Amino acid sequence: MAHGGRARPASGLAAGIGATMVWGLTFLVPTVLEGYSPLLITFGRFAAHGLLSCILSQAGPGLRALGREAWKAAAAFALLGNIGYDVVLVQGIRQVGAPLVALITGPFP
């Protein structure tokens, strides 16, 4: 239970649907933007997700309460893990297509 012990199923469902829609763009964007490099697509994705995160962080006190060390750790994980993953993901989509790559990476969180 969240937010003072009360469940908020509608907002949780909306957040889940929104996250799934954003995740789905991971496979659509490289197909639509074939002329762009995987690295440029990755940086564009990071810029879009960063902007969305900044907007959502203003919605509640949760992210504002995090300290500098937490933000440093989050940035390190984002740079080390996600950029490499995204570049390889875009290359895979270009080589074998989005449906096959989605079948392979889809079960992973």
ChimeraX commands (.cxc) that place a marker at each C-alpha (Angstrom):
marker #1 position 0.00,0.00,0.00 radius 0.5
marker #1 position 1.27,3.41,-0.86 radius 0.5
marker #1 position 0.51,6.98,0.05 radius 0.5
marker #1 position -0.54,6.81,3.68 radius 0.5
marker #1 position -1.66,3.18,3.61 radius 0.5
marker #1 position -4.24,3.63,0.85 radius 0.5
marker #1 position -3.93,1.72,-2.39 radius 0.5
marker #1 position -4.18,3.81,-5.54 radius 0.5
marker #1 position -4.95,1.27,-8.26 radius 0.5
marker #1 position -5.98,3.80,-10.92 radius 0.5
marker #1 position -2.75,5.79,-10.73 radius 0.5
marker #1 position -0.70,2.60,-10.53 radius 0.5
marker #1 position -2.42,1.22,-13.60 radius 0.5
marker #1 position -1.89,4.51,-15.46 radius 0.5
marker #1 position 1.80,4.48,-14.54 radius 0.5
marker #1 position 2.15,0.88,-15.75 radius 0.5
marker #1 position 0.44,1.62,-19.06 radius 0.5
marker #1 position 2.59,4.73,-19.54 radius 0.5
marker #1 position 5.78,2.82,-18.80 radius 0.5
marker #1 position 4.80,0.11,-21.28 radius 0.5
marker #1 position 4.11,2.71,-23.97 radius 0.5
marker #1 position 7.50,4.34,-23.43 radius 0.5
marker #1 position 9.17,0.91,-23.45 radius 0.5
marker #1 position 7.44,0.08,-26.74 radius 0.5
marker #1 position 9.03,3.13,-28.36 radius 0.5
marker #1 position 12.38,1.42,-27.80 radius 0.5
marker #1 position 11.55,-0.89,-30.69 radius 0.5
marker #1 position 9.66,1.58,-32.88 radius 0.5
marker #1 position 12.13,4.47,-33.00 radius 0.5
marker #1 position 15.10,2.59,-34.58 radius 0.5
marker #1 position 12.76,1.25,-37.27 radius 0.5
marker #1 position 11.40,4.71,-38.09 radius 0.5
marker #1 position 14.78,6.48,-37.89 radius 0.5
marker #1 position 16.82,4.07,-40.00 radius 0.5
marker #1 position 19.14,6.79,-41.29 radius 0.5
marker #1 position 20.43,7.73,-37.84 radius 0.5
marker #1 position 23.27,6.03,-35.98 radius 0.5
marker #1 position 22.51,3.79,-32.99 radius 0.5
marker #1 position 24.51,6.12,-30.75 radius 0.5
marker #1 position 22.52,9.19,-31.84 radius 0.5
marker #1 position 19.24,7.34,-31.25 radius 0.5
marker #1 position 20.49,6.31,-27.80 radius 0.5
marker #1 position 21.36,9.89,-26.88 radius 0.5
marker #1 position 17.97,11.07,-28.15 radius 0.5
marker #1 position 16.25,8.44,-26.04 radius 0.5
marker #1 position 18.22,9.51,-22.98 radius 0.5
marker #1 position 17.33,13.16,-23.57 radius 0.5
marker #1 position 13.62,12.31,-23.90 radius 0.5
marker #1 position 13.63,10.07,-20.83 radius 0.5
marker #1 position 15.56,12.68,-18.87 radius 0.5
marker #1 position 13.04,15.36,-19.76 radius 0.5
marker #1 position 10.15,13.09,-18.81 radius 0.5
marker #1 position 11.88,12.21,-15.53 radius 0.5
marker #1 position 12.38,15.88,-14.69 radius 0.5
marker #1 position 8.70,16.56,-15.28 radius 0.5
marker #1 position 7.57,13.54,-13.25 radius 0.5
marker #1 position 9.98,14.31,-10.42 radius 0.5
marker #1 position 8.02,17.47,-9.71 radius 0.5
marker #1 position 4.83,15.48,-9.14 radius 0.5
marker #1 position 5.73,14.35,-5.63 radius 0.5
marker #1 position 8.37,14.52,-2.91 radius 0.5
marker #1 position 9.86,11.08,-3.65 radius 0.5
marker #1 position 12.68,12.03,-6.00 radius 0.5
marker #1 position 13.36,15.38,-4.35 radius 0.5
marker #1 position 14.15,13.57,-1.10 radius 0.5
marker #1 position 17.08,11.67,-2.63 radius 0.5
marker #1 position 20.55,12.83,-1.71 radius 0.5
marker #1 position 23.53,13.62,-3.91 radius 0.5
marker #1 position 25.04,10.12,-3.49 radius 0.5
marker #1 position 21.85,8.47,-4.76 radius 0.5
marker #1 position 21.84,10.72,-7.82 radius 0.5
marker #1 position 25.52,9.93,-8.50 radius 0.5
marker #1 position 24.82,6.19,-8.31 radius 0.5
marker #1 position 21.79,6.53,-10.60 radius 0.5
marker #1 position 23.84,8.48,-13.15 radius 0.5
marker #1 position 26.63,5.88,-13.08 radius 0.5
marker #1 position 24.18,3.02,-13.64 radius 0.5
marker #1 position 22.50,4.92,-16.47 radius 0.5
marker #1 position 25.76,5.67,-18.23 radius 0.5
marker #1 position 27.40,2.29,-17.77 radius 0.5
marker #1 position 24.44,0.01,-18.32 radius 0.5
marker #1 position 21.78,1.67,-20.37 radius 0.5
marker #1 position 23.86,3.39,-23.03 radius 0.5
marker #1 position 25.67,0.17,-23.89 radius 0.5
marker #1 position 22.41,-1.77,-23.83 radius 0.5
marker #1 position 20.61,0.75,-26.02 radius 0.5
marker #1 position 23.36,0.91,-28.64 radius 0.5
marker #1 position 23.45,-2.89,-28.93 radius 0.5
marker #1 position 19.63,-3.03,-28.93 radius 0.5
marker #1 position 19.38,-0.58,-31.84 radius 0.5
marker #1 position 22.00,-2.54,-33.77 radius 0.5
marker #1 position 20.06,-5.75,-33.17 radius 0.5
marker #1 position 16.81,-4.17,-34.35 radius 0.5
marker #1 position 18.55,-2.99,-37.50 radius 0.5
marker #1 position 20.06,-6.42,-38.21 radius 0.5
marker #1 position 17.19,-8.81,-37.42 radius 0.5
marker #1 position 14.15,-6.59,-36.87 radius 0.5
marker #1 position 12.18,-5.37,-33.89 radius 0.5
marker #1 position 9.92,-8.42,-33.42 radius 0.5
marker #1 position 12.80,-10.85,-32.87 radius 0.5
marker #1 position 14.71,-8.48,-30.60 radius 0.5
marker #1 position 11.52,-7.85,-28.58 radius 0.5
marker #1 position 11.08,-11.60,-28.11 radius 0.5
marker #1 position 14.61,-11.88,-26.76 radius 0.5
marker #1 position 14.75,-8.77,-24.56 radius 0.5
marker #1 position 11.03,-8.50,-23.69 radius 0.5
marker #1 position 11.05,-10.94,-20.76 radius 0.5
marker #1 position 13.82,-9.02,-19.00 radius 0.5
marker #1 position 12.97,-6.11,-16.70 radius 0.5
marker link #1:1,2 radius 0.2
marker link #1:2,3 radius 0.2
marker link #1:3,4 radius 0.2
marker link #1:4,5 radius 0.2
marker link #1:5,6 radius 0.2
marker link #1:6,7 radius 0.2
marker link #1:7,8 radius 0.2
marker link #1:8,9 radius 0.2
marker link #1:9,10 radius 0.2
marker link #1:10,11 radius 0.2
marker link #1:11,12 radius 0.2
marker link #1:12,13 radius 0.2
marker link #1:13,14 radius 0.2
marker link #1:14,15 radius 0.2
marker link #1:15,16 radius 0.2
marker link #1:16,17 radius 0.2
marker link #1:17,18 radius 0.2
marker link #1:18,19 radius 0.2
marker link #1:19,20 radius 0.2
marker link #1:20,21 radius 0.2
marker link #1:21,22 radius 0.2
marker link #1:22,23 radius 0.2
marker link #1:23,24 radius 0.2
marker link #1:24,25 radius 0.2
marker link #1:25,26 radius 0.2
marker link #1:26,27 radius 0.2
marker link #1:27,28 radius 0.2
marker link #1:28,29 radius 0.2
marker link #1:29,30 radius 0.2
marker link #1:30,31 radius 0.2
marker link #1:31,32 radius 0.2
marker link #1:32,33 radius 0.2
marker link #1:33,34 radius 0.2
marker link #1:34,35 radius 0.2
marker link #1:35,36 radius 0.2
marker link #1:36,37 radius 0.2
marker link #1:37,38 radius 0.2
marker link #1:38,39 radius 0.2
marker link #1:39,40 radius 0.2
marker link #1:40,41 radius 0.2
marker link #1:41,42 radius 0.2
marker link #1:42,43 radius 0.2
marker link #1:43,44 radius 0.2
marker link #1:44,45 radius 0.2
marker link #1:45,46 radius 0.2
marker link #1:46,47 radius 0.2
marker link #1:47,48 radius 0.2
marker link #1:48,49 radius 0.2
marker link #1:49,50 radius 0.2
marker link #1:50,51 radius 0.2
marker link #1:51,52 radius 0.2
marker link #1:52,53 radius 0.2
marker link #1:53,54 radius 0.2
marker link #1:54,55 radius 0.2
marker link #1:55,56 radius 0.2
marker link #1:56,57 radius 0.2
marker link #1:57,58 radius 0.2
marker link #1:58,59 radius 0.2
marker link #1:59,60 radius 0.2
marker link #1:60,61 radius 0.2
marker link #1:61,62 radius 0.2
marker link #1:62,63 radius 0.2
marker link #1:63,64 radius 0.2
marker link #1:64,65 radius 0.2
marker link #1:65,66 radius 0.2
marker link #1:66,67 radius 0.2
marker link #1:67,68 radius 0.2
marker link #1:68,69 radius 0.2
marker link #1:69,70 radius 0.2
marker link #1:70,71 radius 0.2
marker link #1:71,72 radius 0.2
marker link #1:72,73 radius 0.2
marker link #1:73,74 radius 0.2
marker link #1:74,75 radius 0.2
marker link #1:75,76 radius 0.2
marker link #1:76,77 radius 0.2
marker link #1:77,78 radius 0.2
marker link #1:78,79 radius 0.2
marker link #1:79,80 radius 0.2
marker link #1:80,81 radius 0.2
marker link #1:81,82 radius 0.2
marker link #1:82,83 radius 0.2
marker link #1:83,84 radius 0.2
marker link #1:84,85 radius 0.2
marker link #1:85,86 radius 0.2
marker link #1:86,87 radius 0.2
marker link #1:87,88 radius 0.2
marker link #1:88,89 radius 0.2
marker link #1:89,90 radius 0.2
marker link #1:90,91 radius 0.2
marker link #1:91,92 radius 0.2
marker link #1:92,93 radius 0.2
marker link #1:93,94 radius 0.2
marker link #1:94,95 radius 0.2
marker link #1:95,96 radius 0.2
marker link #1:96,97 radius 0.2
marker link #1:97,98 radius 0.2
marker link #1:98,99 radius 0.2
marker link #1:99,100 radius 0.2
marker link #1:100,101 radius 0.2
marker link #1:101,102 radius 0.2
marker link #1:102,103 radius 0.2
marker link #1:103,104 radius 0.2
marker link #1:104,105 radius 0.2
marker link #1:105,106 radius 0.2
marker link #1:106,107 radius 0.2
marker link #1:107,108 radius 0.2
marker link #1:108,109 radius 0.2
view
